[in-house]
Amino acid sequence: MVSYRTRTAGIYRARYTGTSVRELDNAETGEKDVRWLWTFQEVADTTTAGEISKWTGTDPKSPNSNAHKMLAGVMGRKPQDGDDTDTQIGKLYDVVYGPNQAGNLTITSVVLVPESSQVTPLGIETASQPVQDAPQSPQSPGVAPAATEADGGPALDF
C-alpha cells in the first residue's frame, strides 16, 4: 500500500536501517555521481511514509562534510578507523528533521539513543512521532541549538 504524508520539522525517534551506495546522473556533467543514502525508519510509522533518509557524498574525512556528520551521528562519537555502520543497524536514534542552510527540510542531525533507552523493560519501543517540535532559536529560526554534555552529548548539525 502506498502511503503519503507531509513530514513536518521535528525530532523523530527512528531505527537506523542502513546506508546504501547509489549512482546518480549528474545533469551538469552527464556522468554518474556516487552518493550514500542514509536511511531511518520512524518507530511510530512503519509504513514507507515513515522512512526518513538523507543523501550525502562518500568522503567522511572532512569534519564539515555531511558524510562525516552522518557517520559521527550514527556511530554516536567521532569517527574512527575501521568504523562499520552496519554494526548500528537496528539501533534507535533521535532524528532531527528541519531546515538546512538553504531552507529545505532534511535530516539536520542524528543522535544515538543511549543503550539503556533503546527499549523499555517490556521490550516496547519508546517515543512517538515527533518526539518534540524542532527547537527554535531567536538567532536562527528553524535551526536546533547544539546540545551540551548535560543534554546527553553534542548534537551534530549539518
C-alpha positions as CSV (number, residue, x, y, z in Angstrom):
1,M,0.0,0.0,0.0
2,V,1.3,3.4,-0.9
3,S,1.1,5.9,1.9
4,Y,1.9,9.7,1.8
5,R,2.1,12.4,4.3
6,T,4.0,15.7,4.5
7,R,6.7,15.4,7.1
8,T,6.9,18.4,9.4
9,A,10.0,19.7,11.2
10,G,10.6,17.9,14.4
11,I,12.6,15.3,16.2
12,Y,11.6,11.7,15.3
13,R,12.5,8.5,17.1
14,A,13.7,6.1,14.4
15,R,15.7,3.0,13.8
16,Y,18.7,3.1,11.6
17,T,18.1,0.7,8.6
18,G,21.4,1.2,6.8
19,T,23.4,3.2,4.3
20,S,23.3,2.3,0.6
21,V,25.6,3.3,-2.2
22,R,23.8,4.8,-5.2
23,E,24.8,6.2,-8.6
24,L,23.0,9.3,-9.7
25,D,23.1,11.0,-13.1
26,N,24.9,14.4,-12.9
27,A,22.8,16.7,-15.2
28,E,25.7,19.2,-15.5
29,T,28.5,16.7,-16.4
30,G,26.5,13.9,-17.8
31,E,28.5,11.5,-15.6
32,K,27.5,9.3,-12.7
33,D,28.0,10.6,-9.2
34,V,28.3,8.1,-6.3
35,R,26.3,9.1,-3.2
36,W,25.4,7.5,0.1
37,L,21.8,7.2,1.2
38,W,21.4,7.1,5.0
39,T,18.0,5.6,5.9
40,F,16.0,5.5,9.2
41,Q,12.5,4.1,9.9
42,E,10.3,6.0,12.2
43,V,9.2,4.0,15.2
44,A,5.7,5.4,15.2
45,D,5.2,4.9,11.5
46,T,6.4,1.6,10.0
47,T,5.0,2.4,6.5
48,T,7.0,3.8,3.7
49,A,5.8,7.3,4.7
50,G,7.8,6.8,8.0
51,E,11.1,6.4,6.2
52,I,13.5,9.3,6.7
53,S,16.6,9.5,4.6
54,K,19.4,11.8,3.6
55,W,21.8,11.9,0.6
56,T,25.5,12.7,1.2
57,G,28.8,12.5,-0.6
58,T,31.0,9.5,0.1
59,D,34.0,11.1,1.7
60,P,33.7,11.4,5.5
61,K,37.2,12.7,6.1
62,S,36.3,16.4,6.2
63,P,34.5,17.3,9.5
64,N,32.4,19.8,7.5
65,S,31.0,17.2,5.1
66,N,27.5,15.8,5.6
67,A,29.0,12.3,5.2
68,H,31.3,12.9,8.2
69,K,28.4,14.4,10.3
70,M,26.1,11.5,9.5
71,L,28.8,8.9,10.3
72,A,29.6,10.6,13.6
73,G,25.9,10.7,14.5
74,V,25.3,7.1,13.5
75,M,28.3,5.9,15.4
76,G,27.5,8.1,18.4
77,R,31.0,9.6,18.5
78,K,33.8,11.0,16.4
79,P,34.5,8.6,13.5
80,Q,37.5,6.2,13.9
81,D,39.4,4.0,11.5
82,G,37.5,0.7,10.9
83,D,34.1,2.1,11.8
84,D,31.3,0.0,10.2
85,T,27.8,1.5,10.2
86,D,26.3,-2.0,9.7
87,T,27.0,-2.6,13.4
88,Q,24.5,0.2,14.2
89,I,21.6,-1.2,12.1
90,G,18.5,-1.6,14.2
91,K,19.6,0.9,16.9
92,L,17.3,3.8,17.9
93,Y,18.2,7.5,17.1
94,D,16.5,10.8,17.6
95,V,16.5,12.1,14.0
96,V,16.2,15.9,13.8
97,Y,14.3,16.9,10.7
98,G,14.4,20.6,9.9
99,P,15.6,23.3,7.5
100,N,19.2,23.2,6.2
101,Q,21.1,26.3,5.4
102,A,19.2,26.6,2.1
103,G,15.9,26.4,4.0
104,N,15.0,22.9,2.7
105,L,13.6,20.3,5.1
106,T,16.1,17.5,5.6
107,I,17.8,15.4,8.3
108,T,19.9,18.0,10.1
109,S,21.3,15.7,12.8
110,V,21.0,12.3,14.3
111,V,21.7,11.4,17.9
112,L,22.2,7.8,19.1
113,V,19.7,6.9,21.8
114,P,21.6,5.6,24.9
115,E,21.6,1.8,25.2
116,S,19.6,2.0,28.4
117,S,16.8,3.8,26.5
118,Q,16.8,1.6,23.3
119,V,13.7,-0.4,24.6
120,T,11.6,-0.4,27.7
121,P,11.7,-3.3,30.2
122,L,8.8,-5.0,28.3
123,G,10.7,-4.6,25.0
124,I,8.3,-1.9,23.8
125,E,10.0,0.8,21.7
126,T,9.9,4.2,23.2
127,A,8.7,7.6,21.8
128,S,6.0,8.6,19.3
129,Q,6.2,11.0,16.4
130,P,7.5,13.6,16.6
131,V,9.4,13.2,19.9
132,Q,9.2,17.0,20.2
133,D,8.9,20.0,18.0
134,A,12.1,21.2,16.5
135,P,13.6,23.8,18.8
136,Q,13.6,27.4,17.6
137,S,16.5,29.8,18.2
138,P,16.0,33.5,18.1
139,Q,19.2,33.9,16.1
140,S,18.4,31.1,13.6
141,P,14.7,30.3,13.4
142,G,14.2,26.6,12.5
143,V,17.7,25.6,13.5
144,A,18.2,23.4,16.5
145,P,20.8,24.6,19.0
146,A,23.7,22.4,19.8
147,A,23.2,20.0,22.7
148,T,25.6,20.1,25.6
149,E,27.1,17.3,27.6
150,A,24.4,17.9,30.2
151,D,21.8,17.2,27.4
152,G,23.4,13.8,26.7
153,G,26.1,14.8,24.3
154,P,26.8,17.1,21.3
155,A,24.3,17.4,18.5
156,L,25.8,17.0,15.1
157,D,24.3,19.7,12.9
158,F,24.6,19.7,9.1
